[in-house]
Amino acid sequence: MTIWFRMAWLRASRVGASMALSALLIGGTSFAQSSPSITISSDVPSELNPPFVAGPPTSGGAPAATPAQAAAFAWQEFIALNWPAGPQEGQPGQRDTPSTTCQFGSTASDCSLLTWETFRHKVEVFPGTGMPPGYAGSTAATSWGYDALPQYNYAVPVAACAPEQADDPTPWINLDETDEITLANMYAGVVDDASSPGNSQPKLIRYLAKTNRTQYVYVAENSDPNNLLDQWWSAIPPAVVSATKAYLAQNQASPPPGSGDMVSLPDGTIEVKAGWRPLNADEISSHRFHTQTVRFYEGSSSHPCYRDATWGLVALHIIQKTPSAPYFIYATFEQADNILTASGKPLEDADGNIVGPEPATATTPQVCLEDPQPAKGSAASDAPSVSGTVVLTDDPSTCKPAQTASYCGQPGKQIYYFNSAFPPTNNQPSGGNICVNKRDFAIPDYVIDANKDAHSTIQSYLSANGMASTPWLAYKLVNVQYLPFDKIPDPNRPNGSPYTGSPPYSATNPAPSSYYQANILVETNRSLQMFAGGLSPNIATEWNQDGSPHKNTYYGGSFYNMGGCMGCHGSQGQNPAGQAGDFSVILARGAVIRPEVPAVPEPLSAAARTFTFKPNAGEMNELGSKALTHVPRNRSLLP
């Protein structure tokens, strides 16, 4: 039997930039693909399920898409954004631009920088001091200096830890986040301590957040360099925040995209968050990880210094605003070998199938939410709680506090996290490590099918172009959220109330895991894995003080209690009680004052705990006057 592939070359806007697998023929018989085709293309898709007609009546777009279409859309984003970037010399039009000579998956040294890696880091859009690099003297015609080579300007200049690195080129990968939105630190037990010289916590996974030209231009063109109170790269002006909140409350929908009077990012805005860590010798020789020169930070929070090294990409999260999805579409990709047993055996394959004996619980020890927020009754004691506590338990079905459970003292090669006890109101167990055994919610079948199709298409592309392999065959889609929907209450489930959908799946009836989109290396602890409602120093915020459900996402004249990535972004960025940043928390939070280091934040003096709206001054990182209980941070909140 002869097996061969007929490849159809697609020539769009760039020569050699895209290729599609049109049919698979076995023994002369053609088998049509049952799921949407995934192509090898450097063009980022601008819409899910086009053509979208805003109506009335509406048609197409994300609200009418199938989960399979959404998974294919996510893969098209991943392939395009991981296309090698074109030359970077600080000239207009060079960032965000794929190469016309490098092939997808190429491991050649001159093809190693990726398109998304040339996006601006959040501190290049929201500098800790001064205006964004490249902005001065630029115009709209040059994207307000967007294409300037990377500079990371915090409130206090950061020097090299090692003098010999002081004159090295600035890396494109700037890992200035060390924790999961201050709630937990994530570690990879498989990392060898000796693999990362100068790293005080080699096993610690570190993060970055970047955004594309569209968002930067929106921020820059709405800023007045001569008016400190009207520089969106420092903070959104209070009047604009107020107008945005009023619009949201009145219309229960996002303001028109691109508005300058209210916060509403243009369609085509893309943000990415990525997790990176050092690799051991076996991982380096496996060629299963994309590697890049990264910058990470050591020292103290008030006196940080940087080090540059070569690390591996372990997670990539992509969000994009499209005409039919003003709430953004959220896609999560991970390296295939993230979930290991203590001895180093993988639990999943590259497509997401379980390949090893599946553990009974997601973590060791098991964690759950004490006080499951029962439906409000007549008695005061029946009222929903707004201050639940995450506890260790022997029995997740009852969520009773553990009598015998202990922390994971020997993680081995597993990934594990350590909950922060700071501030004390985090209400999470913080006495030791919690090892990750498996996902709280399995990767759904339609995502596994998309991973198989994508990997098959990539392999065919490699073969057709004379390449043996690429690290991208070892990355998989975990899930994609593309429409908000309400959580279905289930008072009989004490460990939270997961959405209980069943086939056939659609935009309005996705798989249960699509409600939470629980990632495994970014935003991983219990309160983030089972996120719904709001995020505050207290963990359980699915109910307001009056017993009404806590909603977080406006769309189409309705208000939803959405979970996972979308719900968290809605709670922090869109909800009128939040920052009014249109699902972008880096936009809502503004200036990035300092990089994070792997240490307990230094306490602030009483005088520094309160600050006012003074762009580019001191600890300014939020609007208005606000009492702080910890060092202010610009969190990307991109789970």
Helices and strands as residue ranges (DSSP letters): E 3-10, E 18-26, E 29-31, E 39-41, G 62-64, H 67-81, G 109-111, G 116-118, E 120-121, H 122-125, G 140-145, E 159-160, G 163-165, E 173-175, E 184-188, G 193-195, E 206-211, H 213-221, G 228-230, H 238-251, E 270-277, H 281-286, E 291-299, E 304-322, E 325-335, E 363-364, E 366-370, G 380-382, E 389-395, E 400-401, E 415-419, G 424-426, E 434-436, H 445-464, G 471-474, E 475-481, H 513-516, H 526-529, E 553-555, E 558-560, H 564-569, I 570-574, H 585-589, G 607-609, E 610-611, E 626-627
